[in-house]
Amino acid sequence: MAIARTLRALFVAPHGMLYAGWAAAWTLASLLGFMRALFAQTGNEWSAPLDDVFIHFDYARSIAEGHPFEWFPGNGYSSGNTSILYPFVLALGYLLRERDETLYRFALFVAAFSVFLALLALRRAVLALARTQALDERFTGLSLLLLPPVMLGVGGVDWSLWSGMEGALFLFLWAATFAAFVDESRVPKRRIRAIGLLGALLVLTRPEAVTTVAIFGIATAIERGLTNRQRIARLVVTGGPAIAWLGLQAIMNRILTGSTTPAGAIAKIRALNPTWTLDEKVADYLFNLKYIVWRGLERHMADHPLMAISFFLLAFAPLFIPETARLSRIVFLQAASWLLFVALNHQVRWQNERYIMPAVSMLLLLTAIGTAALVASKSRLVLAVFGSFVTEHIVAIERSADRFIGGERQPFSIFALANPLPPSFFREWLIFGGFVVFIAILFSRPVVRVPAAALVLVIGFAHQAPVMAEQRWFFGRAARNIRDQHFSSAKILRELSPKRVLLGD
């Protein structure tokens, strides 16, 4: 109890100033780590790691010069920028005299501020959850302790946040929407309106957020004690602003370009390609979906494929705890729907898989909450479920060294049941079931449960550390590539001063 009181004093009451410092420290540490890697390879020159960043900069310059929705002033209306809101935010930096490559400094300021605000919004959501579900101090204190390091603990996520793209802004808007959704103590009308407004901003930042907003809206409409009329009203208020914007954008595109579909979607989504057959489109979608799931696990989550699930072991725990189940299932559905949606984008395999990182961030939130919920929970069901995952994970590693099925090495895993079953299948599953029961009994005691949860989290961070180092190096390498190619070309063009330049991808 002394530890619980200390955590509460540090992060919960009265205004959470120490939590703000904790969140700011982790934000700055993550940012500085990637900037150090960038300057080490660019010779202390500013350069973003993606050329798409400079497309945002072009739109921001046009907005600042009074030509919104134009890639270059005088070129006319363009639907090519898939993030509508972000260039308007960057335009403020242009007006503040941050020009050319130095606009990236302002983009980093926006990113750092957005990440910090996102962590504050998630703190508010945790406190609201603890208040409405009567969760004890151990849950709130441990959740707030873990939020910053866990949310910023995956290299691929941090790469996306500091890339100069709209990922950090999206994280803040999603966290703010999530906090408004969780805080049921607010005046219902104001709460629903806030979700609707923030949902529209989410779609303006990333169009893939349409499923995220839909899940928020449906979840508010099916809350208990509402009449059918109230449910419909909530659906309209939460989803109306986003739908209205998408409709207005489609009309603008149709009038000004002749196509309701944005140019970015036409270029990226193979399902819209009129020359492809249905079978080719389905095959492309399934390939993309399989790629992003396994690529995310094998490349971004750990330095060894078998350890990739370690971070997410704890993310499953809150799905089965009564106090956190409803909220966690909503976040889990949002992460799953995001992956299902972005798999339509053929370019999801490029740019360091940045398109999947919002879903990874959602699951990392469940990891932080799940760790705290596991420690504080007294539910035997969740203990058995978590024990089974831990046991399966251990058995998979142990058996991967000597099990061969069909001439290939295979882990003994519940995720590999589609493979031909070995002759000793029933005997080994009997042993496995015994392990699950044994661990569930052990986990009923906090003296075992707490260090077990800590061990899984430590294993996740330990196997993420080499990945984080590689991501920082790759960040600097990509920025150097942009400097060497794009900046060199720009300097030559500036010297030539041509009247017209033909651009290609």
C-alpha positions as CSV (number, residue, x, y, z in Angstrom):
1,M,0.0,0.0,0.0
2,A,2.9,2.3,0.6
3,I,4.0,2.0,-3.0
4,A,0.4,2.6,-4.2
5,R,0.2,5.8,-2.1
6,T,3.5,7.0,-3.5
7,L,2.5,6.5,-7.1
8,R,-0.8,8.3,-6.4
9,A,1.0,11.2,-4.9
10,L,3.4,11.4,-7.8
11,F,1.1,11.0,-10.8
12,V,-2.6,11.2,-9.7
13,A,-3.2,14.0,-7.2
14,P,-3.8,16.9,-7.2
15,H,-2.9,18.3,-10.6
16,G,-0.4,15.7,-11.9
17,M,2.5,18.2,-12.3
18,L,5.0,15.4,-11.7
19,Y,3.2,13.3,-14.4
20,A,3.5,16.2,-16.8
21,G,7.3,16.3,-16.1
22,W,7.5,12.5,-16.5
23,A,5.7,12.7,-19.8
24,A,7.8,15.7,-21.0
25,A,11.0,13.9,-20.1
26,W,10.1,10.8,-22.1
27,T,9.0,12.9,-25.0
28,L,12.2,14.9,-25.1
29,A,14.4,11.9,-24.6
30,S,12.7,10.1,-27.6
31,L,13.0,13.2,-29.8
32,L,16.6,13.9,-28.9
33,G,17.6,10.3,-29.5
34,F,16.3,10.5,-33.1
35,M,17.7,14.0,-33.7
36,R,21.1,12.8,-32.5
37,A,21.0,10.0,-35.1
38,L,19.8,12.5,-37.8
39,F,22.6,15.0,-37.3
40,A,25.2,12.3,-37.0
41,Q,24.5,11.4,-40.7
42,T,23.5,14.7,-42.2
43,G,26.4,16.7,-40.8
44,N,24.2,18.8,-38.5
45,E,21.9,19.8,-41.4
46,W,18.1,19.7,-41.2
47,S,16.5,17.1,-43.3
48,A,13.4,15.0,-43.0
49,P,13.5,11.2,-43.5
50,L,10.7,11.1,-46.1
51,D,10.1,13.1,-49.3
52,D,6.4,13.1,-48.5
53,V,7.2,15.6,-45.7
54,F,8.1,18.1,-48.3
55,I,4.8,17.6,-50.1
56,H,3.2,18.8,-46.8
57,F,5.6,21.7,-46.8
58,D,4.6,22.7,-50.3
59,Y,0.9,22.7,-49.4
60,A,1.7,24.7,-46.2
61,R,3.6,27.3,-48.2
62,S,0.7,27.6,-50.6
63,I,-1.7,28.0,-47.7
64,A,0.5,30.7,-46.1
65,E,0.6,32.6,-49.4
66,G,-3.2,32.5,-49.8
67,H,-3.6,29.5,-52.1
68,P,-5.1,26.7,-50.1
69,F,-5.5,23.2,-51.6
70,E,-2.9,24.0,-54.3
71,W,0.4,22.1,-54.4
72,F,2.1,25.2,-56.0
73,P,0.4,28.6,-56.3
74,G,-1.1,28.9,-59.7
75,N,-1.4,25.2,-60.4
76,G,-5.0,25.0,-59.4
77,Y,-7.0,22.8,-57.0
78,S,-5.3,19.5,-56.0
79,S,-6.7,16.6,-54.2
80,G,-3.3,14.8,-53.9
81,N,-2.6,15.6,-50.2
82,T,-4.4,12.9,-48.1
83,S,-4.0,14.9,-44.8
84,I,-6.0,18.1,-45.1
85,L,-5.5,19.5,-41.6
86,Y,-1.8,19.0,-41.2
87,P,-0.6,21.5,-43.9
88,F,-2.8,24.1,-42.3
89,V,-0.9,23.6,-39.0
90,L,2.4,23.7,-40.8
91,A,1.4,27.0,-42.5
92,L,1.7,28.7,-39.2
93,G,5.3,27.8,-39.1
94,Y,5.8,29.2,-42.5
95,L,4.2,32.5,-41.4
96,L,6.7,32.4,-38.5
97,R,9.6,32.6,-41.0
98,E,10.4,28.8,-40.9
99,R,11.1,28.2,-44.5
100,D,12.4,25.5,-46.8
101,E,14.1,22.7,-44.9
102,T,14.0,24.6,-41.6
103,L,10.2,24.2,-41.6
104,Y,11.1,20.7,-40.4
105,R,12.1,22.3,-37.1
106,F,8.6,23.7,-36.7
107,A,7.1,20.3,-37.7
108,L,9.2,18.7,-34.9
109,F,7.9,21.3,-32.4
110,V,4.3,20.4,-33.5
111,A,5.1,16.7,-33.1
112,A,6.7,17.1,-29.6
113,F,3.8,19.2,-28.4
114,S,1.3,16.8,-29.9
115,V,2.9,13.8,-28.2
116,F,3.1,15.6,-24.9
117,L,-0.6,16.6,-25.1
118,A,-1.5,13.0,-26.1
119,L,0.1,11.7,-23.0
120,L,-1.8,14.2,-20.9
121,A,-5.0,13.2,-22.6
122,L,-4.4,9.6,-21.9
123,R,-3.7,10.4,-18.2
124,R,-7.2,12.0,-18.1
125,A,-8.7,8.9,-19.7
126,V,-7.0,6.6,-17.1
127,L,-8.3,8.8,-14.2
128,A,-11.8,8.8,-15.7
129,L,-11.7,5.0,-16.2
130,A,-10.5,4.5,-12.6
131,R,-13.3,6.9,-11.3
132,T,-16.2,5.3,-13.2
133,Q,-15.1,1.7,-12.6
134,A,-13.9,2.2,-9.0
135,L,-10.4,0.9,-9.8
136,D,-7.9,1.1,-6.9
137,E,-4.8,3.3,-6.6
138,R,-2.5,0.5,-7.8
139,F,-4.2,0.6,-11.2
140,T,-4.1,4.4,-11.7
141,G,-0.6,4.9,-10.3
142,L,1.0,2.0,-12.3
143,S,-0.9,3.0,-15.5
144,L,0.3,6.5,-15.3
145,L,3.8,5.4,-14.5
146,L,3.9,3.1,-17.6
147,L,2.1,5.3,-20.1
148,P,5.0,7.5,-21.4
149,P,7.7,4.7,-21.6
150,V,5.4,2.2,-23.2
151,M,3.7,4.6,-25.7
152,L,7.2,5.7,-26.8
153,G,8.9,2.4,-26.4
154,V,8.7,1.0,-29.9
155,G,11.2,2.3,-32.5
156,G,8.8,2.2,-35.5
157,V,6.2,4.3,-33.7
158,D,8.8,6.9,-32.6
159,W,10.2,6.9,-36.2
160,S,6.8,7.9,-37.5
161,L,6.1,10.5,-34.8
162,W,9.4,12.4,-35.5
163,S,9.3,11.9,-39.3
164,G,7.7,15.3,-39.9
165,M,4.5,13.6,-41.1
166,E,1.1,13.9,-39.4
167,G,1.4,10.8,-37.1
168,A,2.0,12.8,-33.9
169,L,-0.9,15.2,-34.6
170,F,-3.2,12.2,-35.2
171,L,-2.0,10.5,-32.0
172,F,-3.0,13.6,-30.0
173,L,-6.4,13.9,-31.6
174,W,-7.1,10.2,-31.1
175,A,-6.0,10.4,-27.4
176,A,-8.2,13.5,-26.9
177,T,-11.2,11.7,-28.5
178,F,-10.5,8.7,-26.4
179,A,-10.4,10.8,-23.2
180,A,-13.7,12.5,-24.1
181,F,-15.2,9.1,-24.8
182,V,-14.1,7.6,-21.4
183,D,-15.1,10.6,-19.3
184,E,-18.8,9.8,-18.8
185,S,-18.9,12.3,-15.9
186,R,-19.1,15.2,-18.4
187,V,-22.4,16.7,-19.5
188,P,-23.7,14.1,-22.1
189,K,-24.4,16.6,-24.8
190,R,-21.0,18.3,-24.5
191,R,-19.3,14.9,-24.4
192,I,-21.0,13.7,-27.6
193,R,-20.3,17.0,-29.4
194,A,-16.7,16.8,-28.4
195,I,-16.4,13.3,-29.8
196,G,-18.0,14.4,-33.0
197,L,-15.8,17.5,-33.5
198,L,-12.6,15.6,-32.6
199,G,-13.7,12.8,-34.9
200,A,-14.0,15.2,-37.8
201,L,-10.5,16.4,-37.1
202,L,-9.3,12.8,-37.0
203,V,-10.7,12.2,-40.5
204,L,-9.2,15.6,-41.7
205,T,-5.8,14.4,-40.4
206,R,-6.0,10.8,-41.8
207,P,-9.0,9.6,-43.9
208,E,-8.4,6.0,-42.6
209,A,-9.8,7.3,-39.3
210,V,-13.3,6.9,-40.6
211,T,-13.6,3.4,-39.0
212,T,-12.1,4.7,-35.8
213,V,-14.7,7.5,-35.6
214,A,-17.5,5.0,-36.5
215,I,-16.5,2.7,-33.6
216,F,-16.5,5.7,-31.2
217,G,-20.0,6.7,-32.4
218,I,-21.5,3.2,-32.3
219,A,-20.0,2.7,-28.8
220,T,-21.7,5.8,-27.5
221,A,-25.0,4.9,-29.1
222,I,-25.2,1.5,-27.5
223,E,-24.6,2.7,-23.9
224,R,-27.2,1.7,-21.5
225,G,-30.3,3.7,-20.6
226,L,-30.8,5.3,-23.9
227,T,-34.0,5.4,-26.1
228,N,-33.8,4.5,-29.7
229,R,-34.2,8.2,-30.6
230,Q,-31.3,9.1,-28.3
231,R,-29.2,6.4,-29.9
232,I,-29.8,7.8,-33.4
233,A,-29.1,11.3,-32.2
234,R,-25.8,10.2,-30.8
235,L,-24.8,8.5,-34.1
236,V,-25.7,11.7,-36.0
237,V,-23.8,14.0,-33.7
238,T,-20.7,11.8,-33.4
239,G,-20.4,10.8,-37.0
240,G,-22.2,13.7,-38.7
241,P,-19.2,16.2,-38.8
242,A,-16.9,13.6,-40.3
243,I,-19.4,12.4,-42.9
244,A,-20.2,16.0,-43.7
245,W,-16.6,16.8,-44.4
246,L,-16.1,13.6,-46.5
247,G,-19.2,14.5,-48.5
248,L,-18.0,18.1,-49.0
249,Q,-14.6,16.9,-50.1
250,A,-16.1,14.5,-52.6
251,I,-18.3,17.2,-54.1
252,M,-15.3,19.6,-54.3
253,N,-13.2,16.9,-56.0
254,R,-16.0,16.1,-58.5
255,I,-16.5,19.7,-59.4
256,L,-12.8,20.8,-59.6
257,T,-11.1,17.5,-60.8
258,G,-13.9,15.5,-62.4
259,S,-13.5,12.6,-59.9
260,T,-15.0,12.3,-56.4
261,T,-12.0,10.1,-55.3
262,P,-8.9,12.0,-54.1
263,A,-5.9,11.7,-56.3
264,G,-3.9,10.2,-53.5
265,A,-6.4,7.3,-53.1
266,I,-6.4,6.7,-56.8
267,A,-2.6,6.4,-56.8
268,K,-2.4,4.2,-53.7
269,I,-5.4,1.9,-53.6
270,R,-5.2,-0.9,-56.2
271,A,-8.8,-1.7,-55.7
272,L,-9.6,1.5,-57.6
273,N,-7.4,0.4,-60.6
274,P,-9.8,-0.2,-63.5
275,T,-7.3,-2.5,-65.3
276,W,-7.1,-5.0,-62.4
277,T,-9.4,-8.0,-62.1
278,L,-11.3,-8.8,-58.9
279,D,-9.0,-11.7,-58.2
280,E,-6.0,-9.5,-58.5
281,K,-7.4,-6.9,-56.2
282,V,-8.3,-9.5,-53.6
283,A,-4.9,-11.1,-53.8
284,D,-3.2,-7.7,-53.4
285,Y,-5.3,-6.8,-50.4
286,L,-4.6,-10.2,-48.7
287,F,-0.9,-9.8,-49.4
288,N,-0.8,-6.4,-47.9
289,L,-2.8,-7.5,-44.8
290,K,-0.5,-10.5,-44.2
291,Y,2.5,-8.3,-44.8
292,I,1.7,-5.6,-42.3
293,V,0.8,-8.0,-39.6
294,W,3.9,-10.1,-39.8
295,R,6.2,-7.2,-40.8
296,G,5.0,-5.3,-37.7
297,L,5.7,-8.2,-35.4
298,E,8.9,-9.5,-36.9
299,R,10.6,-6.2,-37.8
300,H,9.2,-3.6,-35.4
301,M,8.4,-5.3,-32.2
302,A,11.5,-7.4,-31.3
303,D,14.8,-8.5,-32.6
304,H,13.6,-12.1,-32.8
305,P,10.3,-13.2,-34.3
306,L,9.4,-15.5,-31.3
307,M,9.8,-12.5,-28.9
308,A,7.7,-10.2,-31.0
309,I,4.5,-11.0,-29.1
310,S,6.0,-10.1,-25.7
311,F,4.9,-6.5,-25.8
312,F,1.3,-7.5,-26.7
313,L,1.0,-10.3,-24.1
314,L,0.0,-7.7,-21.6
315,A,-2.3,-6.0,-24.1
316,F,-4.7,-8.9,-23.9
317,A,-5.2,-8.8,-20.2
318,P,-7.6,-5.8,-20.0
319,L,-9.9,-7.5,-22.6
320,F,-11.0,-10.0,-19.9
321,I,-11.1,-7.9,-16.8
322,P,-14.7,-6.7,-16.1
323,E,-13.7,-3.1,-15.2
324,T,-11.6,-2.6,-18.3
325,A,-13.1,-5.0,-20.8
326,R,-15.6,-2.7,-22.6
327,L,-13.1,0.1,-23.1
328,S,-10.2,-2.2,-24.1
329,R,-12.4,-4.1,-26.6
330,I,-13.2,-0.7,-28.3
331,V,-9.5,0.1,-28.6
332,F,-8.7,-3.3,-29.9
333,L,-11.5,-3.1,-32.5
334,Q,-10.1,0.3,-33.6
335,A,-6.6,-1.1,-34.0
336,A,-7.9,-4.1,-35.9
337,S,-10.2,-2.0,-38.2
338,W,-7.3,0.4,-38.8
339,L,-5.1,-2.5,-40.1
340,L,-8.0,-3.9,-42.2
341,F,-8.5,-0.5,-43.8
342,V,-4.9,0.5,-44.5
343,A,-4.3,-2.9,-46.1
344,L,-6.2,-1.4,-49.1
345,N,-3.2,1.0,-49.5
346,H,-0.6,-0.7,-51.7
347,Q,2.0,1.8,-50.3
348,V,1.4,0.5,-46.8
349,R,4.6,-1.6,-47.2
350,W,6.7,1.5,-47.8
351,Q,8.0,4.4,-45.7
352,N,9.0,2.2,-42.8
353,E,5.4,0.9,-42.5
354,R,4.3,4.3,-41.0
355,Y,0.7,3.7,-42.0
356,I,0.3,0.9,-39.4
357,M,1.8,2.8,-36.5
358,P,-1.5,4.4,-35.2
359,A,-2.8,0.8,-34.6
360,V,0.4,-0.1,-32.8
361,S,0.0,2.9,-30.6
362,M,-3.5,1.8,-29.7
363,L,-2.2,-1.6,-28.7
364,L,0.6,-0.1,-26.7
365,L,-2.0,1.8,-24.7
366,L,-3.6,-1.6,-23.9
367,T,-0.2,-2.9,-22.9
368,A,0.2,-0.1,-20.3
369,I,-3.3,-0.5,-19.0
370,G,-3.1,-4.3,-19.2
371,T,0.1,-4.4,-17.0
372,A,-1.6,-2.3,-14.3
373,A,-4.9,-4.2,-14.6
374,L,-3.1,-7.5,-14.2
375,V,-1.3,-6.4,-11.1
376,A,-4.5,-4.9,-9.5
377,S,-7.0,-7.6,-10.7
378,K,-8.4,-10.3,-8.6
379,S,-10.2,-12.0,-11.5
380,R,-9.3,-15.7,-11.9
381,L,-10.5,-15.6,-15.5
382,V,-7.9,-13.1,-16.6
383,L,-5.2,-14.8,-14.6
384,A,-5.9,-18.1,-16.4
385,V,-6.0,-16.3,-19.8
386,F,-2.7,-14.5,-19.1
387,G,-1.1,-17.6,-17.7
388,S,-2.0,-19.5,-20.9
389,F,-0.5,-16.8,-23.1
390,V,2.7,-16.8,-21.0
391,T,2.9,-20.6,-21.0
392,E,2.3,-20.8,-24.8
393,H,5.0,-18.2,-25.4
394,I,7.5,-20.2,-23.3
395,V,6.6,-23.5,-24.9
396,A,6.8,-21.9,-28.4
397,I,10.4,-20.8,-27.7
398,E,11.4,-24.1,-26.1
399,R,10.0,-26.3,-28.9
400,S,11.1,-24.2,-31.8
401,A,14.6,-25.6,-31.5
402,D,13.8,-29.2,-32.4
403,R,10.3,-29.4,-34.0
404,F,10.1,-29.9,-37.8
405,I,6.8,-30.1,-39.6
406,G,6.8,-30.6,-43.4
407,G,10.6,-30.1,-43.5
408,E,10.4,-26.7,-41.8
409,R,11.1,-25.7,-38.2
410,Q,7.8,-24.8,-36.5
411,P,7.1,-23.6,-32.9
412,F,4.6,-25.5,-30.9
413,S,2.1,-22.8,-30.7
414,I,-1.7,-22.3,-30.5
415,F,-1.3,-20.0,-33.5
416,A,0.1,-22.8,-35.7
417,L,-2.8,-25.3,-35.4
418,A,-3.4,-25.1,-39.2
419,N,-0.3,-27.1,-39.7
420,P,-0.4,-30.9,-39.8
421,L,-0.7,-32.2,-36.2
422,P,2.3,-34.1,-34.9
423,P,1.7,-37.6,-33.5
424,S,2.3,-36.4,-29.9
425,F,-0.2,-33.6,-30.2
426,F,-2.7,-34.7,-27.5
427,R,0.0,-35.7,-25.1
428,E,1.7,-32.3,-25.5
429,W,-1.5,-30.4,-25.2
430,L,-2.3,-32.3,-22.0
431,I,1.0,-31.1,-20.6
432,F,0.3,-27.6,-21.8
433,G,-3.1,-27.6,-20.1
434,G,-1.5,-28.6,-16.9
435,F,0.9,-25.8,-17.2
436,V,-1.9,-23.3,-17.7
437,V,-3.7,-24.5,-14.6
438,F,-0.5,-24.5,-12.6
439,I,0.3,-20.9,-13.6
440,A,-3.3,-19.7,-13.1
441,I,-3.0,-20.9,-9.5
442,L,0.3,-19.2,-9.0
443,F,-1.0,-16.0,-10.5
444,S,-3.8,-15.9,-7.9
445,R,-1.1,-14.6,-5.5
446,P,0.3,-11.1,-6.0
447,V,3.7,-12.2,-4.9
448,V,3.9,-14.2,-8.2
449,R,1.7,-12.1,-10.4
450,V,3.5,-8.8,-10.0
451,P,7.0,-10.0,-10.8
452,A,5.6,-12.1,-13.7
453,A,4.0,-9.1,-15.3
454,A,7.2,-7.0,-14.7
455,L,9.3,-9.8,-16.3
456,V,7.2,-9.9,-19.5
457,L,7.4,-6.1,-19.8
458,V,11.2,-6.2,-19.2
459,I,11.6,-8.9,-21.8
460,G,9.6,-6.8,-24.3
461,F,11.8,-3.8,-23.7
462,A,15.0,-5.8,-23.8
463,H,14.2,-7.3,-27.2
464,Q,13.0,-3.9,-28.4
465,A,16.2,-2.1,-27.5
466,P,18.2,-3.4,-30.6
467,V,15.2,-2.5,-32.8
468,M,15.1,1.0,-31.4
469,A,18.8,1.5,-32.1
470,E,18.3,0.2,-35.7
471,Q,15.3,2.5,-36.2
472,R,17.3,5.5,-35.0
473,W,20.1,4.7,-37.5
474,F,17.7,4.2,-40.3
475,F,16.0,7.5,-39.4
476,G,19.4,9.3,-39.9
477,R,20.2,7.3,-43.0
478,A,16.9,8.2,-44.6
479,A,17.3,11.9,-43.8
480,R,20.8,11.8,-45.3
481,N,19.4,10.2,-48.4
482,I,16.8,13.1,-48.8
483,R,19.6,15.6,-48.2
484,D,21.9,14.0,-50.8
485,Q,19.3,13.6,-53.5
486,H,16.5,16.2,-53.1
487,F,18.5,19.1,-51.7
488,S,21.3,18.6,-54.2
489,S,18.7,18.7,-57.0
490,A,17.1,21.8,-55.5
491,K,20.4,23.7,-55.3
492,I,21.1,22.9,-59.0
493,L,17.6,24.1,-60.0
494,R,18.0,27.3,-58.0
495,E,21.2,28.1,-59.9
496,L,19.6,27.3,-63.3
497,S,16.4,29.3,-62.4
498,P,14.2,27.5,-64.9
499,K,10.7,28.9,-65.7
500,R,9.1,25.5,-65.5
501,V,10.1,22.1,-64.0
502,L,8.5,18.8,-64.8
503,L,8.1,16.7,-61.6
504,G,7.8,13.0,-61.3
505,D,7.7,10.6,-58.4
